[in-house]
């Protein structure tokens, strides 16, 4: 588990609370099953890299367990964020799109 998350005691699939959203998203690079990666920074920026191509966006906390993102020029989305816990340790976070319900599980590298 990443050092910045050691103090947290959460269950798998538990909503990420507002108080822990920043820590959850910025704890490290997230890797997805398709090989893509994503980095979130504390200043509200994010970079998604897939197939060697990167795109930059913005993110913000919407409320309990939810955050929004903007990808220029005009893509906006809101996601529900839940913890991914494996073998008793936080392993990553899952993103579920509020529109359509598609889920993406990211694991910390």
CNS distance restraints for C-alpha pairs under 8 A (distance, minus, plus):
assign (resid   1 and name CA) (resid   5 and name CA) 6.94 0.50 0.50
assign (resid   1 and name CA) (resid   6 and name CA) 6.68 0.50 0.50
assign (resid   1 and name CA) (resid  89 and name CA) 5.83 0.50 0.50
assign (resid   1 and name CA) (resid  90 and name CA) 5.77 0.50 0.50
assign (resid   1 and name CA) (resid  91 and name CA) 6.44 0.50 0.50
assign (resid   2 and name CA) (resid   6 and name CA) 6.56 0.50 0.50
assign (resid   2 and name CA) (resid  27 and name CA) 6.88 0.50 0.50
assign (resid   2 and name CA) (resid  28 and name CA) 7.83 0.50 0.50
assign (resid   2 and name CA) (resid  90 and name CA) 7.89 0.50 0.50
assign (resid   4 and name CA) (resid  23 and name CA) 7.13 0.50 0.50
assign (resid   4 and name CA) (resid  27 and name CA) 6.41 0.50 0.50
assign (resid   5 and name CA) (resid  23 and name CA) 7.17 0.50 0.50
assign (resid   5 and name CA) (resid  24 and name CA) 7.64 0.50 0.50
assign (resid   5 and name CA) (resid  27 and name CA) 7.36 0.50 0.50
assign (resid   5 and name CA) (resid  90 and name CA) 7.51 0.50 0.50
assign (resid  10 and name CA) (resid  14 and name CA) 6.69 0.50 0.50
assign (resid  10 and name CA) (resid  83 and name CA) 7.35 0.50 0.50
assign (resid  10 and name CA) (resid  85 and name CA) 7.73 0.50 0.50
assign (resid  10 and name CA) (resid  90 and name CA) 7.70 0.50 0.50
assign (resid  11 and name CA) (resid  83 and name CA) 7.07 0.50 0.50
assign (resid  11 and name CA) (resid  84 and name CA) 7.90 0.50 0.50
assign (resid  11 and name CA) (resid  85 and name CA) 6.38 0.50 0.50
assign (resid  12 and name CA) (resid  82 and name CA) 7.72 0.50 0.50
assign (resid  12 and name CA) (resid  83 and name CA) 5.57 0.50 0.50
assign (resid  12 and name CA) (resid  84 and name CA) 5.09 0.50 0.50
assign (resid  12 and name CA) (resid  85 and name CA) 4.53 0.50 0.50
assign (resid  12 and name CA) (resid  86 and name CA) 7.42 0.50 0.50
assign (resid  13 and name CA) (resid  82 and name CA) 5.13 0.50 0.50
assign (resid  13 and name CA) (resid  83 and name CA) 5.14 0.50 0.50
assign (resid  13 and name CA) (resid  84 and name CA) 5.96 0.50 0.50
assign (resid  13 and name CA) (resid  85 and name CA) 7.53 0.50 0.50
assign (resid  13 and name CA) (resid  94 and name CA) 7.90 0.50 0.50
assign (resid  14 and name CA) (resid  82 and name CA) 5.29 0.50 0.50
assign (resid  14 and name CA) (resid  83 and name CA) 5.53 0.50 0.50
assign (resid  15 and name CA) (resid  64 and name CA) 7.63 0.50 0.50
assign (resid  15 and name CA) (resid  65 and name CA) 5.06 0.50 0.50
assign (resid  15 and name CA) (resid  80 and name CA) 7.64 0.50 0.50
assign (resid  15 and name CA) (resid  81 and name CA) 6.03 0.50 0.50
assign (resid  15 and name CA) (resid  82 and name CA) 4.34 0.50 0.50
assign (resid  15 and name CA) (resid  83 and name CA) 6.42 0.50 0.50
assign (resid  16 and name CA) (resid  20 and name CA) 6.23 0.50 0.50
assign (resid  16 and name CA) (resid  21 and name CA) 6.01 0.50 0.50
assign (resid  16 and name CA) (resid  24 and name CA) 7.51 0.50 0.50
assign (resid  16 and name CA) (resid  64 and name CA) 7.14 0.50 0.50
assign (resid  16 and name CA) (resid  65 and name CA) 4.80 0.50 0.50
assign (resid  16 and name CA) (resid  66 and name CA) 7.91 0.50 0.50
assign (resid  16 and name CA) (resid  81 and name CA) 5.72 0.50 0.50
assign (resid  16 and name CA) (resid  82 and name CA) 5.19 0.50 0.50
assign (resid  16 and name CA) (resid  83 and name CA) 6.22 0.50 0.50
assign (resid  17 and name CA) (resid  21 and name CA) 6.09 0.50 0.50
assign (resid  17 and name CA) (resid  64 and name CA) 5.19 0.50 0.50
assign (resid  17 and name CA) (resid  65 and name CA) 5.26 0.50 0.50
assign (resid  18 and name CA) (resid  22 and name CA) 7.98 0.50 0.50
assign (resid  18 and name CA) (resid  61 and name CA) 7.25 0.50 0.50
assign (resid  18 and name CA) (resid  63 and name CA) 6.15 0.50 0.50
assign (resid  18 and name CA) (resid  64 and name CA) 5.01 0.50 0.50
assign (resid  18 and name CA) (resid  65 and name CA) 6.41 0.50 0.50
assign (resid  18 and name CA) (resid  66 and name CA) 8.00 0.50 0.50
assign (resid  20 and name CA) (resid  24 and name CA) 6.00 0.50 0.50
assign (resid  21 and name CA) (resid  25 and name CA) 6.16 0.50 0.50
assign (resid  21 and name CA) (resid  61 and name CA) 7.27 0.50 0.50
assign (resid  21 and name CA) (resid  65 and name CA) 7.60 0.50 0.50
assign (resid  22 and name CA) (resid  26 and name CA) 5.98 0.50 0.50
assign (resid  22 and name CA) (resid  42 and name CA) 6.68 0.50 0.50
assign (resid  23 and name CA) (resid  27 and name CA) 5.56 0.50 0.50
assign (resid  24 and name CA) (resid  92 and name CA) 7.87 0.50 0.50
assign (resid  24 and name CA) (resid  93 and name CA) 7.22 0.50 0.50
assign (resid  25 and name CA) (resid  39 and name CA) 7.86 0.50 0.50
assign (resid  25 and name CA) (resid  40 and name CA) 5.78 0.50 0.50
assign (resid  25 and name CA) (resid  41 and name CA) 7.72 0.50 0.50
assign (resid  25 and name CA) (resid  93 and name CA) 7.94 0.50 0.50
assign (resid  26 and name CA) (resid  39 and name CA) 7.10 0.50 0.50
assign (resid  26 and name CA) (resid  40 and name CA) 5.15 0.50 0.50
assign (resid  26 and name CA) (resid  41 and name CA) 5.56 0.50 0.50
assign (resid  26 and name CA) (resid  42 and name CA) 6.46 0.50 0.50
assign (resid  27 and name CA) (resid 108 and name CA) 7.77 0.50 0.50
assign (resid  28 and name CA) (resid  39 and name CA) 6.88 0.50 0.50
assign (resid  28 and name CA) (resid  40 and name CA) 7.91 0.50 0.50
assign (resid  28 and name CA) (resid 108 and name CA) 5.81 0.50 0.50
assign (resid  28 and name CA) (resid 109 and name CA) 6.79 0.50 0.50
assign (resid  29 and name CA) (resid  37 and name CA) 6.69 0.50 0.50
assign (resid  29 and name CA) (resid  38 and name CA) 5.83 0.50 0.50
assign (resid  29 and name CA) (resid  39 and name CA) 4.93 0.50 0.50
assign (resid  29 and name CA) (resid  40 and name CA) 7.62 0.50 0.50
assign (resid  29 and name CA) (resid 108 and name CA) 5.62 0.50 0.50
assign (resid  29 and name CA) (resid 109 and name CA) 5.73 0.50 0.50
assign (resid  30 and name CA) (resid  37 and name CA) 5.42 0.50 0.50
assign (resid  30 and name CA) (resid  38 and name CA) 5.18 0.50 0.50
assign (resid  30 and name CA) (resid  39 and name CA) 6.42 0.50 0.50
assign (resid  30 and name CA) (resid  92 and name CA) 7.13 0.50 0.50
assign (resid  30 and name CA) (resid 106 and name CA) 5.12 0.50 0.50
assign (resid  30 and name CA) (resid 107 and name CA) 5.12 0.50 0.50
assign (resid  30 and name CA) (resid 108 and name CA) 4.60 0.50 0.50
assign (resid  30 and name CA) (resid 109 and name CA) 6.11 0.50 0.50
assign (resid  31 and name CA) (resid  35 and name CA) 6.53 0.50 0.50
assign (resid  31 and name CA) (resid  36 and name CA) 5.97 0.50 0.50
assign (resid  31 and name CA) (resid  37 and name CA) 4.46 0.50 0.50
assign (resid  31 and name CA) (resid  38 and name CA) 6.67 0.50 0.50
assign (resid  31 and name CA) (resid 106 and name CA) 5.17 0.50 0.50
assign (resid  31 and name CA) (resid 107 and name CA) 5.21 0.50 0.50
assign (resid  31 and name CA) (resid 108 and name CA) 6.25 0.50 0.50
assign (resid  31 and name CA) (resid 109 and name CA) 6.41 0.50 0.50
assign (resid  32 and name CA) (resid  36 and name CA) 5.37 0.50 0.50
assign (resid  32 and name CA) (resid  37 and name CA) 6.09 0.50 0.50
assign (resid  32 and name CA) (resid 104 and name CA) 7.23 0.50 0.50
assign (resid  32 and name CA) (resid 105 and name CA) 6.20 0.50 0.50
assign (resid  32 and name CA) (resid 106 and name CA) 4.81 0.50 0.50
assign (resid  32 and name CA) (resid 107 and name CA) 6.59 0.50 0.50
assign (resid  33 and name CA) (resid 105 and name CA) 7.57 0.50 0.50
assign (resid  33 and name CA) (resid 106 and name CA) 7.64 0.50 0.50
assign (resid  35 and name CA) (resid  50 and name CA) 6.89 0.50 0.50
assign (resid  35 and name CA) (resid  51 and name CA) 7.67 0.50 0.50
assign (resid  36 and name CA) (resid  48 and name CA) 7.21 0.50 0.50
assign (resid  36 and name CA) (resid  49 and name CA) 5.54 0.50 0.50
assign (resid  36 and name CA) (resid  50 and name CA) 4.42 0.50 0.50
assign (resid  36 and name CA) (resid  51 and name CA) 6.99 0.50 0.50
assign (resid  37 and name CA) (resid  48 and name CA) 5.85 0.50 0.50
assign (resid  37 and name CA) (resid  49 and name CA) 5.25 0.50 0.50
assign (resid  37 and name CA) (resid  50 and name CA) 6.66 0.50 0.50
assign (resid  38 and name CA) (resid  46 and name CA) 6.99 0.50 0.50
assign (resid  38 and name CA) (resid  47 and name CA) 5.58 0.50 0.50
assign (resid  38 and name CA) (resid  48 and name CA) 4.37 0.50 0.50
assign (resid  38 and name CA) (resid  49 and name CA) 6.21 0.50 0.50
assign (resid  39 and name CA) (resid  46 and name CA) 5.49 0.50 0.50
assign (resid  39 and name CA) (resid  47 and name CA) 5.33 0.50 0.50
assign (resid  39 and name CA) (resid  48 and name CA) 6.65 0.50 0.50
assign (resid  40 and name CA) (resid  44 and name CA) 7.17 0.50 0.50
assign (resid  40 and name CA) (resid  45 and name CA) 5.92 0.50 0.50
assign (resid  40 and name CA) (resid  46 and name CA) 4.34 0.50 0.50
assign (resid  40 and name CA) (resid  47 and name CA) 6.70 0.50 0.50
assign (resid  40 and name CA) (resid  59 and name CA) 7.99 0.50 0.50
assign (resid  41 and name CA) (resid  45 and name CA) 5.36 0.50 0.50
assign (resid  41 and name CA) (resid  46 and name CA) 6.17 0.50 0.50
assign (resid  44 and name CA) (resid  58 and name CA) 5.46 0.50 0.50
assign (resid  44 and name CA) (resid  59 and name CA) 5.02 0.50 0.50
assign (resid  44 and name CA) (resid  60 and name CA) 6.07 0.50 0.50
assign (resid  45 and name CA) (resid  56 and name CA) 7.30 0.50 0.50
assign (resid  45 and name CA) (resid  57 and name CA) 5.87 0.50 0.50
assign (resid  45 and name CA) (resid  58 and name CA) 4.42 0.50 0.50
assign (resid  45 and name CA) (resid  59 and name CA) 5.99 0.50 0.50
assign (resid  46 and name CA) (resid  56 and name CA) 5.81 0.50 0.50
assign (resid  46 and name CA) (resid  57 and name CA) 5.14 0.50 0.50
assign (resid  46 and name CA) (resid  58 and name CA) 5.57 0.50 0.50
assign (resid  46 and name CA) (resid  59 and name CA) 6.74 0.50 0.50
assign (resid  47 and name CA) (resid  54 and name CA) 6.46 0.50 0.50
assign (resid  47 and name CA) (resid  55 and name CA) 5.62 0.50 0.50
assign (resid  47 and name CA) (resid  56 and name CA) 4.53 0.50 0.50
assign (resid  47 and name CA) (resid  57 and name CA) 6.21 0.50 0.50
assign (resid  48 and name CA) (resid  54 and name CA) 5.54 0.50 0.50
assign (resid  48 and name CA) (resid  55 and name CA) 5.40 0.50 0.50
assign (resid  48 and name CA) (resid  56 and name CA) 6.55 0.50 0.50
assign (resid  48 and name CA) (resid  57 and name CA) 8.00 0.50 0.50
assign (resid  49 and name CA) (resid  53 and name CA) 5.41 0.50 0.50
assign (resid  49 and name CA) (resid  54 and name CA) 4.19 0.50 0.50
assign (resid  49 and name CA) (resid  55 and name CA) 6.47 0.50 0.50
assign (resid  50 and name CA) (resid  54 and name CA) 6.50 0.50 0.50
assign (resid  55 and name CA) (resid  71 and name CA) 7.91 0.50 0.50
assign (resid  56 and name CA) (resid  71 and name CA) 6.80 0.50 0.50
assign (resid  56 and name CA) (resid  72 and name CA) 7.90 0.50 0.50
assign (resid  57 and name CA) (resid  69 and name CA) 6.98 0.50 0.50
assign (resid  57 and name CA) (resid  70 and name CA) 5.56 0.50 0.50
assign (resid  57 and name CA) (resid  71 and name CA) 4.56 0.50 0.50
assign (resid  57 and name CA) (resid  72 and name CA) 6.73 0.50 0.50
assign (resid  58 and name CA) (resid  69 and name CA) 5.47 0.50 0.50
assign (resid  58 and name CA) (resid  70 and name CA) 5.20 0.50 0.50
assign (resid  58 and name CA) (resid  71 and name CA) 6.70 0.50 0.50
assign (resid  59 and name CA) (resid  67 and name CA) 6.93 0.50 0.50
assign (resid  59 and name CA) (resid  68 and name CA) 5.54 0.50 0.50
assign (resid  59 and name CA) (resid  69 and name CA) 4.28 0.50 0.50
assign (resid  59 and name CA) (resid  70 and name CA) 6.47 0.50 0.50
assign (resid  60 and name CA) (resid  67 and name CA) 5.58 0.50 0.50
assign (resid  60 and name CA) (resid  68 and name CA) 5.38 0.50 0.50
assign (resid  60 and name CA) (resid  69 and name CA) 6.54 0.50 0.50
assign (resid  61 and name CA) (resid  66 and name CA) 6.38 0.50 0.50
assign (resid  61 and name CA) (resid  67 and name CA) 4.31 0.50 0.50
assign (resid  61 and name CA) (resid  68 and name CA) 6.31 0.50 0.50
assign (resid  62 and name CA) (resid  66 and name CA) 5.37 0.50 0.50
assign (resid  62 and name CA) (resid  67 and name CA) 4.67 0.50 0.50
assign (resid  62 and name CA) (resid  68 and name CA) 6.10 0.50 0.50
assign (resid  63 and name CA) (resid  67 and name CA) 6.77 0.50 0.50
assign (resid  65 and name CA) (resid  80 and name CA) 5.45 0.50 0.50
assign (resid  65 and name CA) (resid  81 and name CA) 5.20 0.50 0.50
assign (resid  65 and name CA) (resid  82 and name CA) 6.89 0.50 0.50
assign (resid  66 and name CA) (resid  78 and name CA) 6.88 0.50 0.50
assign (resid  66 and name CA) (resid  79 and name CA) 5.51 0.50 0.50
assign (resid  66 and name CA) (resid  80 and name CA) 4.43 0.50 0.50
assign (resid  66 and name CA) (resid  81 and name CA) 5.73 0.50 0.50
assign (resid  67 and name CA) (resid  78 and name CA) 5.70 0.50 0.50
assign (resid  67 and name CA) (resid  79 and name CA) 5.55 0.50 0.50
assign (resid  67 and name CA) (resid  80 and name CA) 6.69 0.50 0.50
assign (resid  67 and name CA) (resid  81 and name CA) 7.35 0.50 0.50
assign (resid  68 and name CA) (resid  76 and name CA) 7.29 0.50 0.50
assign (resid  68 and name CA) (resid  77 and name CA) 5.68 0.50 0.50
assign (resid  68 and name CA) (resid  78 and name CA) 4.24 0.50 0.50
assign (resid  68 and name CA) (resid  79 and name CA) 6.28 0.50 0.50
assign (resid  69 and name CA) (resid  76 and name CA) 5.65 0.50 0.50
assign (resid  69 and name CA) (resid  77 and name CA) 5.39 0.50 0.50
assign (resid  69 and name CA) (resid  78 and name CA) 6.32 0.50 0.50
assign (resid  70 and name CA) (resid  74 and name CA) 7.19 0.50 0.50
assign (resid  70 and name CA) (resid  75 and name CA) 5.68 0.50 0.50
assign (resid  70 and name CA) (resid  76 and name CA) 4.52 0.50 0.50
assign (resid  70 and name CA) (resid  77 and name CA) 6.68 0.50 0.50
assign (resid  71 and name CA) (resid  75 and name CA) 5.02 0.50 0.50
assign (resid  71 and name CA) (resid  76 and name CA) 6.39 0.50 0.50
assign (resid  77 and name CA) (resid  97 and name CA) 7.11 0.50 0.50
assign (resid  77 and name CA) (resid  98 and name CA) 7.69 0.50 0.50
assign (resid  77 and name CA) (resid  99 and name CA) 7.78 0.50 0.50
assign (resid  78 and name CA) (resid  97 and name CA) 6.04 0.50 0.50
assign (resid  78 and name CA) (resid  98 and name CA) 5.74 0.50 0.50
assign (resid  78 and name CA) (resid  99 and name CA) 7.63 0.50 0.50
assign (resid  79 and name CA) (resid  95 and name CA) 5.70 0.50 0.50
assign (resid  79 and name CA) (resid  96 and name CA) 5.16 0.50 0.50
assign (resid  79 and name CA) (resid  97 and name CA) 4.48 0.50 0.50
assign (resid  79 and name CA) (resid  98 and name CA) 5.44 0.50 0.50
assign (resid  80 and name CA) (resid  94 and name CA) 7.94 0.50 0.50
assign (resid  80 and name CA) (resid  95 and name CA) 5.68 0.50 0.50
assign (resid  80 and name CA) (resid  96 and name CA) 5.07 0.50 0.50
assign (resid  80 and name CA) (resid  97 and name CA) 6.50 0.50 0.50
assign (resid  80 and name CA) (resid  98 and name CA) 6.67 0.50 0.50
assign (resid  81 and name CA) (resid  93 and name CA) 6.54 0.50 0.50
assign (resid  81 and name CA) (resid  94 and name CA) 5.65 0.50 0.50
assign (resid  81 and name CA) (resid  95 and name CA) 4.96 0.50 0.50
assign (resid  81 and name CA) (resid  96 and name CA) 6.66 0.50 0.50
assign (resid  82 and name CA) (resid  93 and name CA) 5.52 0.50 0.50
assign (resid  82 and name CA) (resid  94 and name CA) 5.17 0.50 0.50
assign (resid  82 and name CA) (resid  95 and name CA) 6.78 0.50 0.50
assign (resid  83 and name CA) (resid  90 and name CA) 6.95 0.50 0.50
assign (resid  83 and name CA) (resid  91 and name CA) 7.87 0.50 0.50
assign (resid  83 and name CA) (resid  92 and name CA) 6.22 0.50 0.50
assign (resid  83 and name CA) (resid  93 and name CA) 4.54 0.50 0.50
assign (resid  83 and name CA) (resid  94 and name CA) 6.28 0.50 0.50
assign (resid  84 and name CA) (resid  90 and name CA) 6.00 0.50 0.50
assign (resid  84 and name CA) (resid  91 and name CA) 5.51 0.50 0.50
assign (resid  84 and name CA) (resid  92 and name CA) 4.85 0.50 0.50
assign (resid  84 and name CA) (resid  93 and name CA) 4.91 0.50 0.50
assign (resid  84 and name CA) (resid  94 and name CA) 6.38 0.50 0.50
assign (resid  84 and name CA) (resid 105 and name CA) 7.60 0.50 0.50
assign (resid  84 and name CA) (resid 107 and name CA) 7.65 0.50 0.50
assign (resid  85 and name CA) (resid  89 and name CA) 5.35 0.50 0.50
assign (resid  85 and name CA) (resid  90 and name CA) 4.40 0.50 0.50
assign (resid  85 and name CA) (resid  91 and name CA) 5.25 0.50 0.50
assign (resid  85 and name CA) (resid  92 and name CA) 6.95 0.50 0.50
assign (resid  86 and name CA) (resid  90 and name CA) 6.41 0.50 0.50
assign (resid  86 and name CA) (resid  91 and name CA) 5.98 0.50 0.50
assign (resid  91 and name CA) (resid 107 and name CA) 5.56 0.50 0.50
assign (resid  91 and name CA) (resid 108 and name CA) 6.00 0.50 0.50
assign (resid  92 and name CA) (resid 105 and name CA) 7.42 0.50 0.50
assign (resid  92 and name CA) (resid 106 and name CA) 5.51 0.50 0.50
assign (resid  92 and name CA) (resid 107 and name CA) 4.06 0.50 0.50
assign (resid  92 and name CA) (resid 108 and name CA) 5.15 0.50 0.50
assign (resid  93 and name CA) (resid 105 and name CA) 6.10 0.50 0.50
assign (resid  93 and name CA) (resid 106 and name CA) 5.43 0.50 0.50
assign (resid  93 and name CA) (resid 107 and name CA) 6.51 0.50 0.50
assign (resid  94 and name CA) (resid 103 and name CA) 6.74 0.50 0.50
assign (resid  94 and name CA) (resid 104 and name CA) 5.53 0.50 0.50
assign (resid  94 and name CA) (resid 105 and name CA) 4.17 0.50 0.50
assign (resid  94 and name CA) (resid 106 and name CA) 5.79 0.50 0.50
assign (resid  95 and name CA) (resid 103 and name CA) 5.50 0.50 0.50
assign (resid  95 and name CA) (resid 104 and name CA) 5.08 0.50 0.50
assign (resid  95 and name CA) (resid 105 and name CA) 6.30 0.50 0.50
assign (resid  95 and name CA) (resid 106 and name CA) 7.79 0.50 0.50
assign (resid  96 and name CA) (resid 101 and name CA) 5.56 0.50 0.50
assign (resid  96 and name CA) (resid 102 and name CA) 5.45 0.50 0.50
assign (resid  96 and name CA) (resid 103 and name CA) 4.22 0.50 0.50
assign (resid  96 and name CA) (resid 104 and name CA) 6.38 0.50 0.50
assign (resid  97 and name CA) (resid 101 and name CA) 4.84 0.50 0.50
assign (resid  97 and name CA) (resid 102 and name CA) 5.37 0.50 0.50
assign (resid  97 and name CA) (resid 103 and name CA) 6.51 0.50 0.50
